[in-house]
Amino acid sequence: MKRRAFFGLAAMPLYAWAGYPAVTPGRKLVFPRDHGAHPDYRVEWWYVTGWLDGPLGFQITFFRARPDEASDNPSKFNPGQILFAHAALADPKRGRLMHDQRAARAGFSLAHAELERTGVWIDDWRLELEGKRYRARIAARDFDFDFSFFAQQLILQGEQGFSRKGHRPHEASYYYSRPHLNVVGKLNGRDVEGTAWLDHEWSSAYMAPEAAGWDWCGINFFDGSSFMGFRMRGKDGGVHFAPPGVSFKPLRIWKSSRTGVGYPVAMQVNDLRLEPLMADQELDSRASTGTIYWEGAVTAFRNQNPVGRGYLELTGYWKPMKL
């Protein structure tokens, strides 16, 4: 990010001097409008992770970012909105994550994020919502997704959708989840079924300057309930922020032979022990979002009993995250 040498701006949070709106408590999320994009805010994502029969894990993510450059420039070439997308398939038979990525500025029929519904696309990659059915179409290098997700639940995270991410008032996001999505469709032309989890978040100040990254999990329990937990890790190695009653404890470290980065791929989260479908679920997204992270399918155990499945995300272990 460019630092602008104007008097007084050094003491102001980034969202303020760059013209981003603040995330504040008390704002009521309204649907279907809030399924769509919020282009005034700095960052936003639609995140789908899930398990398919096999077992296999998959991830589909679309990111929207508003750069801190002057987005009121009337030129069609001004990058007022940037879109990124990640897709991944975890297959234990291969033992290594397969993944692909896209990046484009909005406009010129290259990429777009709709306002009134979930409708986001880059080239031939798409995620769209019609009624209670999401449709995802991803033609990646090594795999092809054509999935439908059928939504039942909608959970407002935090305080009615206001989710704190730090100790300062503006370090927060608007955040809702849709767990227990029923998945049907085709993987490489073959019929598949499964379950998934969708997160939609938008923010102007997602991370505190002291934070390096976060650990997150979303678990669909077999009894129909669900659990989401996260913590923001500090650059000093400790926990910078976590919601009350949420604790993470690393149980086992896996080190990537490609990047040399170590990740706690087995994790104790409260009374749950999360074990990965396979260790190597590292995603190198330096060609799009500029970072390397671990996003993996996990099984949740309580004592020795499997009680659910979901995903664990580990960011900021390669370098501190920059959103």
C-alpha atoms as one frame of an Amber mdcrd trajectory, in Angstrom:
protein
   0.000   0.000   0.000   1.215   3.514  -0.732   1.550   5.765   2.299   0.343
   9.290   1.635   2.373  12.001   3.334  -0.474  14.252   4.389  -0.394  15.925
   7.774  -2.429  14.076  10.372  -3.095  10.939   8.334  -0.466   8.872  10.108
  -2.691   8.683  13.180  -5.805   7.759  11.222  -6.857   4.178  10.462  -6.411
   3.130   6.843 -10.136   2.780   6.163 -10.704   6.433   7.120  -8.114   8.182
   4.998  -8.673   5.880   2.021 -12.404   6.588   2.025 -13.587   3.142   3.097
 -16.749   2.969   5.219 -16.389   1.638   8.748 -17.948  -1.597   9.942 -20.119
  -0.692  12.921 -22.358  -2.659  15.309 -26.095  -2.392  14.988 -26.319  -2.482
  11.204 -29.034  -4.935  10.229 -28.111  -7.273   7.399 -30.857  -7.316   4.777
 -31.382 -10.190   2.365 -31.226 -10.828  -0.512 -29.335  -7.511  -0.900 -26.495
  -8.491   1.449 -25.844 -11.685  -0.498 -24.446  -9.337  -3.146 -21.254  -7.289
  -3.324 -20.424  -4.264  -1.160 -17.993  -2.388  -3.414 -17.375   0.574  -1.080
 -15.687  -1.671   1.466 -12.044  -2.582   1.201 -12.230  -6.409   1.029 -14.936
  -9.025   0.602 -15.140 -12.749  -0.040 -17.547 -15.577  -0.770 -15.970 -18.765
   0.560 -17.279 -22.289  -0.103 -15.534 -25.309   1.418 -16.832 -28.844   1.561
 -16.538 -32.615   1.475 -17.536 -34.876  -1.400 -18.021 -38.618  -1.383 -14.664
 -40.256  -1.898 -13.742 -38.730   0.450 -12.553 -35.532  -1.240 -12.283 -31.920
  -0.112 -12.898 -28.835  -2.234 -12.650 -25.072  -1.983 -14.150 -22.313  -4.162
 -13.451 -18.709  -3.213 -14.128 -15.375  -4.873 -12.473 -12.258  -3.452 -13.303
  -8.637  -4.205 -10.918  -5.806  -3.284 -11.190  -2.047  -3.630  -7.673  -0.571
  -3.934  -6.829   2.505  -1.898  -6.029   4.460  -5.044  -8.515   7.118  -6.153
 -11.460   4.960  -7.249 -13.439   7.994  -8.465 -11.175   8.275 -11.516 -13.616
   8.218 -14.480 -11.254   6.238 -16.721 -12.486   2.761 -17.638  -8.926   1.584
 -17.070  -8.885   2.716 -13.438  -8.767  -0.444 -11.256 -11.646   0.540  -8.977
 -12.423  -3.094  -8.135 -10.172  -6.148  -8.350 -11.501  -9.711  -8.292  -9.591
 -12.876  -7.420 -10.671 -16.504  -7.276  -9.171 -19.684  -5.842 -10.282 -23.275
  -6.404  -8.795 -26.425  -4.935  -9.368 -30.174  -4.744  -7.970 -32.361  -1.952
  -7.670 -35.984  -3.040  -5.821 -38.327  -0.627  -5.000 -40.644  -3.520  -2.830
 -37.885  -4.959  -1.572 -36.747  -1.564  -1.135 -33.136  -2.649  -3.601 -30.303
  -3.135  -4.574 -29.490  -6.708  -5.410 -25.832  -7.124  -5.829 -23.015  -9.599
  -6.445 -19.254  -9.397  -7.750 -16.277 -11.357  -7.354 -12.503 -11.074  -8.877
  -9.629 -13.050 -10.064  -6.075 -12.589 -13.804  -5.634 -12.803 -15.236  -4.494
 -16.119 -14.472  -5.052 -19.802 -16.541  -8.280 -19.570 -13.602  -9.841 -17.709
 -15.000  -9.971 -14.174 -17.953  -8.713 -12.181 -19.617  -8.881  -8.752 -23.349
  -8.183  -8.692 -24.953  -5.984  -6.024 -28.405  -7.493  -5.456 -27.471 -11.172
  -5.190 -24.457 -13.463  -5.088 -23.334 -13.284  -8.688 -19.573 -13.123  -9.075
 -17.438 -14.292 -11.965 -14.003 -14.113 -13.567 -13.867 -15.320 -17.156 -15.560
 -18.740 -17.105 -15.398 -19.172 -13.311 -18.745 -18.365 -11.662 -20.631 -18.489
  -8.367 -24.299 -17.467  -8.556 -27.325 -17.615  -6.263 -30.851 -18.173  -7.527
 -33.388 -18.488  -4.733 -31.889 -21.000  -2.290 -29.625 -22.626  -4.859 -26.027
 -21.626  -5.474 -24.388 -22.725  -8.712 -20.618 -22.914  -9.099 -18.839 -23.519
 -12.376 -15.035 -23.828 -12.239 -12.951 -25.049 -15.172  -9.484 -25.348 -13.628
  -6.247 -26.769 -14.996  -6.481 -30.168 -13.315 -10.169 -30.482 -12.417 -13.622
 -29.296 -13.381 -16.400 -28.372 -10.913 -20.068 -28.059 -11.826 -21.780 -27.947
  -8.431 -25.116 -26.896  -6.996 -25.391 -25.988  -3.315 -28.795 -25.985  -1.640
 -28.993 -23.640   1.344 -31.081 -24.249   4.447 -29.584 -22.264   7.320 -28.239
 -18.716   7.576 -26.216 -17.809  10.662 -25.288 -14.216  11.534 -21.864 -14.442
  13.142 -20.756 -12.323  16.086 -23.301  -9.734  17.210 -26.074 -10.157  14.611
 -23.544 -10.181  11.792 -21.023  -7.756  13.340 -17.862  -9.802  13.933 -14.968
  -8.267  15.864 -11.490  -9.026  14.520  -9.427  -6.872  16.915  -9.525  -4.642
  19.961 -10.111  -1.338  18.141 -13.720  -0.456  17.294 -13.176  -0.443  13.514
 -11.365  -3.821  13.374 -14.412  -5.878  12.420 -16.344  -7.418   9.557 -19.914
  -8.057   8.549 -20.133 -11.828   8.469 -22.684 -14.565   7.922 -22.389 -18.290
   7.243 -24.491 -20.916   5.515 -23.510 -24.318   6.970 -24.852 -27.702   5.919
 -25.198 -26.887   2.236 -26.273 -29.966   0.304 -23.954 -30.464  -2.676 -24.837
 -32.231  -5.921 -23.150 -31.962  -9.283 -20.248 -33.176 -11.341 -16.528 -33.400
 -10.690 -14.632 -33.980 -13.931 -17.919 -35.131 -15.455 -18.604 -37.668 -12.700
 -21.676 -37.397 -10.455 -20.839 -36.435  -6.860 -22.654 -35.503  -3.669 -21.562
 -33.974  -0.392 -21.917 -31.182   2.133 -20.429 -27.692   2.235 -20.114 -24.441
   4.177 -20.358 -20.916   2.753 -18.956 -17.769   4.377 -19.617 -14.248   3.124
 -17.618 -11.456   4.775 -16.837  -7.846   4.001 -14.708  -5.326   5.874 -12.621
  -2.180   5.642 -10.168  -3.027   8.453 -10.087  -6.819   8.740  -6.730  -7.122
  10.469  -5.040  -5.075  13.168  -1.508  -3.855  12.349  -0.218  -6.154  15.097
  -1.803  -9.259  13.548   0.083 -11.709  11.315  -2.834 -13.870  10.201  -5.625
 -16.051  11.487  -6.700 -19.592  12.199 -10.329 -20.414  11.307 -12.519 -23.479
  11.211 -16.074 -24.218  10.117 -17.461 -27.623  11.130 -20.687 -29.307  10.030
 -21.612 -31.753  12.783 -23.294 -35.031  11.915 -26.241 -34.169  14.197 -27.136
 -31.125  12.045 -25.545 -28.446  14.247 -22.445 -26.435  13.307 -19.484 -24.587
  14.806 -17.326 -21.677  13.617 -14.245 -20.496  15.505 -11.286 -18.233  14.765
  -8.378 -16.419  16.335  -6.193 -13.588  15.054  -2.533 -14.354  15.708  -0.114
 -11.594  16.615   3.173 -10.889  14.901   4.810 -11.561  18.279   3.694 -15.184
  18.053   0.860 -14.961  20.553  -2.897 -14.562  20.182  -3.837 -11.009  19.282
  -7.594 -11.488  19.435 -10.117 -14.320  19.802 -13.826 -14.308  20.563 -14.728
 -15.237  24.141 -14.769 -18.980  24.723 -12.706 -19.919  21.646  -9.265 -21.499
  22.001  -6.871 -23.073  19.499  -4.003 -25.389  20.436  -1.648 -26.835  17.781
  -1.274 -30.623  18.021   0.933 -31.488  15.048   3.052 -29.467  12.614   3.449
 -30.365   8.947   6.246 -28.671   6.997   5.907 -28.053   3.259   8.797 -29.376
   1.171   8.032 -26.704  -1.466   7.971 -23.557   0.663   9.526 -24.633   3.955
   6.497 -23.291   5.833   5.234 -25.196   8.870   1.501 -25.392   9.607  -0.375
 -26.810  12.630  -2.515 -29.091  10.462  -3.882 -30.967  13.495  -5.524 -28.589
  15.947  -7.415 -28.712  19.225 -10.279 -26.193  19.084 -12.150 -26.089  22.377
 -13.206 -29.736  22.924 -12.714 -30.706  19.271  -9.666 -32.386  17.776  -9.338
 -31.513  14.092  -7.434 -34.021  11.937  -6.673 -33.305   8.259  -7.900 -35.421
   5.370  -4.264 -35.223   4.226  -1.331 -33.124   5.371  -0.449 -31.361   2.117
  -3.289 -28.889   1.567  -1.066 -25.842   1.045  -2.268 -23.297  -1.497   0.258
 -21.015  -3.201  -1.741 -17.970  -4.317   1.144 -15.582  -4.971  -0.113 -15.156
  -8.562  -3.414 -13.673  -7.335  -3.781 -12.626  -3.699  -0.034 -12.645  -3.121
   0.227 -15.102  -0.260   0.685 -18.776   0.664  -1.668 -20.428   3.128  -3.087
 -23.779   4.227  -6.775 -24.522   3.651  -7.711 -28.090   4.411 -10.505 -30.581
   4.829 -10.604 -31.874   8.413 -12.569 -34.362  10.487 -13.671 -33.236  13.946
 -13.303 -35.693  16.839 -14.701 -35.409  20.337 -12.722 -37.782  22.518 -12.093
 -40.613  20.015 -15.377 -40.288  18.151 -15.782 -38.523  14.786 -18.561 -35.950
  15.196 -18.312 -33.798  12.061 -16.412 -32.596   9.037 -15.339 -29.205   7.827
 -12.381 -27.030   6.954  -9.435 -25.480   8.755  -7.743 -22.347   7.403  -4.260
 -21.255   8.483  -2.923 -17.916   7.208   0.100 -15.782   7.995   2.516 -18.658
   8.586   4.536 -17.865   5.449   4.555 -14.105   5.966   2.242 -11.705   7.776
  -0.935 -11.326   5.755  -1.548  -8.128   3.810  -5.145  -7.519   2.804
